[in-house]
Amino acid sequence: MDIVLATKNRNKIGEIKKILRAMDTDYRIYTFDDFPAYQDVEEDGDTFEANAVKKALHVSAHAGMPAIADDSGLEVDALNGAPGVLSARYAGESANDSANLEKLLSEMKDIPFEKRSARFVCCIALAFSGGVKTFSGYVRGRIGIEPKGKKGFGYDPVFYPDGFDRTFAEMSDEEKNTISHRGIALKELQQYFKGRTQGEN
């Protein structure tokens, strides 16, 4: 099956490809590099699902093939769910991972570790000729006091998933992808594809 990934985030593209390959899928994956005339769609939804659906539908229509869009982020309980859908631009529209991380830690500097609970959220939207389907994944954990680890991206260096004493950024790609919000959502997507295939046989 031919699928285009509706994101320009190189880190997300790499991670999604690794997860799909580990699932022994036979998707032929395209990116925006294959569609240079594509114009970005504004992510103005107030939920991860709304943004993912909007991106997937837009890209699928442009590319003429099924599209997978991912909208994901971090929700911190002590910050009333922030940064949420603003995770990628928490420190401003042109902010990078370092600036977003710095702002998060600054806002949480007076919060003790036991009260630094949070969760990563991912919504995957699949747009195709028959409509759109969504698949969600969540992983709970806590926010560390300082960044640890060199792997991953985004808020990975400060996120300790429940049951682990290492951040996502201290884990191998394989270990992280097994338990991550994105890995869980993509497994749901894979099960959907398997169900469709079996239904056609």
C-alpha positions in Angstrom: 0.0 0.0 0.0 1.2 3.5 -0.8 1.0 6.0 2.0 2.2 9.6 2.4 3.2 10.9 5.8 1.6 14.2 6.5 4.5 15.8 8.4 7.7 17.8 7.7 9.1 16.9 11.1 12.2 14.7 10.3 12.2 13.2 13.7 8.6 12.1 13.4 9.2 10.7 9.9 12.1 8.7 11.1 10.3 7.4 14.2 7.1 6.4 12.3 9.2 4.6 9.6 11.1 2.6 12.3 7.9 1.7 14.1 6.1 0.6 10.9 9.2 -1.4 9.7 9.3 -3.2 13.1 5.7 -4.3 12.6 6.7 -6.1 9.4 4.4 -4.0 7.2 4.6 -3.7 3.5 3.7 0.0 3.1 5.5 2.1 0.5 6.0 5.3 2.4 6.2 8.8 0.8 7.0 12.1 2.4 6.7 15.8 1.4 10.0 15.4 -0.4 8.0 13.6 -3.1 5.5 16.4 -3.3 7.5 19.7 -3.5 4.4 21.8 -4.5 2.6 20.9 -1.2 1.5 23.9 0.9 1.3 23.5 4.7 -2.1 23.5 6.4 -2.5 25.5 9.5 -2.8 23.5 12.7 -5.5 25.5 14.4 -7.5 22.8 16.1 -8.0 22.7 19.8 -7.5 18.9 20.1 -4.8 16.5 18.8 -7.5 14.7 16.8 -8.8 17.8 15.1 -5.3 18.7 13.9 -4.4 15.2 12.8 -7.7 14.8 10.8 -7.3 18.2 9.1 -3.7 17.4 8.1 -4.5 13.9 6.9 -7.4 15.0 4.7 -5.6 17.9 3.2 -2.5 15.9 2.3 -4.5 12.9 1.0 -6.4 15.2 -1.3 -3.2 16.8 -2.5 -1.2 13.6 -3.0 -4.0 11.4 -4.3 -3.2 8.6 -2.0 -3.9 7.6 1.7 -2.2 9.9 4.2 -1.1 9.4 7.8 -1.0 12.4 10.0 0.3 12.5 13.5 -0.5 15.2 16.1 1.0 14.6 19.4 2.2 16.4 22.5 2.7 16.6 26.2 0.1 17.2 28.8 1.3 18.2 32.3 -1.2 17.8 35.1 0.3 20.6 37.2 0.1 23.0 34.2 -3.6 22.2 33.6 -2.8 20.1 30.5 -0.3 22.5 29.0 1.6 22.6 26.7 -1.0 20.3 25.0 -1.6 21.0 21.3 0.9 23.8 21.5 3.7 21.4 22.4 5.7 22.1 19.3 5.4 25.8 19.6 5.2 26.2 23.4 7.9 28.9 23.5 6.7 30.6 20.3 5.8 29.9 16.7 9.4 29.5 15.6 10.6 27.8 18.8 12.9 24.7 18.7 12.9 21.7 21.0 15.5 23.4 23.2 13.5 26.5 23.8 10.3 24.6 24.4 12.1 22.4 26.9 13.6 25.3 28.7 10.2 27.0 29.0 8.6 23.9 30.4 11.3 23.3 33.1 11.2 27.0 34.0 7.4 26.9 34.6 7.8 23.7 36.7 10.8 24.7 38.7 8.9 25.0 42.0 6.9 21.7 41.5 8.2 18.7 43.5 8.9 15.5 41.5 6.0 13.6 43.0 3.6 16.2 41.6 5.1 16.4 38.1 2.8 13.8 36.6 2.2 14.1 32.8 1.3 12.1 29.8 2.3 12.0 26.2 -0.6 11.9 23.7 -0.6 10.9 20.1 -3.5 10.9 17.6 -2.9 9.2 14.2 -5.4 10.1 11.5 -5.6 8.0 8.3 -7.3 9.7 5.4 -8.3 7.6 2.4 -11.0 7.5 -0.3 -13.5 6.1 2.1 -13.1 8.8 4.7 -10.9 9.2 7.8 -10.1 7.0 10.8 -8.3 8.0 14.0 -6.2 6.0 16.4 -4.9 7.2 19.8 -2.0 6.3 22.1 -1.1 7.5 25.6 1.8 6.9 28.0 1.8 8.3 31.5 4.9 9.4 33.4 6.6 12.3 35.2 8.7 15.3 34.2 12.2 15.3 35.4 14.1 18.2 37.0 16.7 18.4 34.3 17.2 16.9 30.8 18.8 13.4 30.7 19.8 11.5 27.6 20.8 12.3 24.0 18.3 10.3 22.0 14.8 11.1 21.0 13.5 14.6 20.4 11.1 17.2 21.8 10.4 16.6 25.5 11.9 13.1 25.6 14.9 14.2 27.8 12.6 15.1 30.7 9.9 12.4 30.4 10.2 9.4 32.7 7.5 6.9 31.6 5.8 5.1 34.6 7.8 2.0 35.7 11.1 3.3 34.4 14.0 5.3 36.0 15.2 6.5 32.6 13.8 9.2 30.3 12.7 8.4 26.7 15.9 10.1 25.6 18.0 7.5 27.6 16.3 4.6 25.9 17.1 2.9 22.6 14.7 3.6 19.7 13.4 0.0 19.9 12.7 0.3 23.7 11.0 3.7 23.4 8.9 2.7 20.4 7.5 -0.3 22.2 5.9 1.7 24.9 5.5 5.2 23.4 2.3 7.0 22.6 3.2 7.0 18.9 4.0 3.3 18.9 0.7 2.5 20.6 -1.3 4.5 18.2 0.5 3.0 15.2 -0.2 -0.5 16.5 -3.9 0.4 16.5 -3.5 1.5 12.9 -1.8 -1.7 12.0 -4.6 -3.7 13.6 -7.1 -1.7 11.5 -5.2 -2.6 8.3 -5.1 -6.2 9.3 -8.8 -6.3 9.9 -9.5 -4.8 6.5 -7.2 -7.2 4.7 -8.7 -10.2 6.5 -12.2 -8.9 5.6 -11.3 -8.9 2.0 -10.2 -12.5 2.0 
